[in-house]
Amino acid sequence: MFDEEQINVPKDRIAALIGKVGSTKKQIEELTKSKLNIDSKTGEVLIENKDVFMLHKTEEIVKAIARGFSPEKSLLLLDEEFFMDIIPLKEIIGKSEKEIHTKKARVIGRQGTIRAEIEEKTGTYISVYGNTIGIIGNALNMDLAKQAIEMLLNGAKIESMRVFLDKRISKSKEFKL
């Protein structure tokens, strides 16, 4: 008997989920032993799997692709060390599209420099898509990246966020020694 889960994927992310000639869909199905039924007109994706754990993993991968991550980065979620967290911007910032756009721009930075800096320092992957910011990484690093992003969303100066990250990373290195 199959367990199933249904997810709505934004229509502009369906192509990324399917891949060239169905390659991404096939890869996900093979790696997770799942069946993906994708309705490209509505964006509905039905996931079927006999194994509840793999059903959940497949759901996370599909959600990651839906939130703007590349299939390659999304497949990292198969590793038990990797997790995904989604920051819902409307809950933090409010419904003002202008304010959301401004805050997203702060997190991304000019030509993606701030996002890249947070990714590099924390060993995570960050996707800014729609009204969400997604983070993929191990639990500790993901939490650190989330705190840095939330600082920027709450109006902290970029330099303050950098100092925060550097101090936290320095402390974690001391504990590892």
ABEGO torsion letter per residue (X at the ends): XBBBBBBBBBAAAAAAAAEBGGAAAAAAAAAAGBBBBBBAAAGBBBBBBABAAAAAAAAAAAAAAAAGBBAAAAAAAABAABBBBBBBAAAAAEABAAAAAAAAAAAAEBGGAAAAAAAAAAGBBBBBBEABBBBBEBAAAAAAAAAAAAAAAAGBBAAAAAAAAAAAAAAAAAAAX
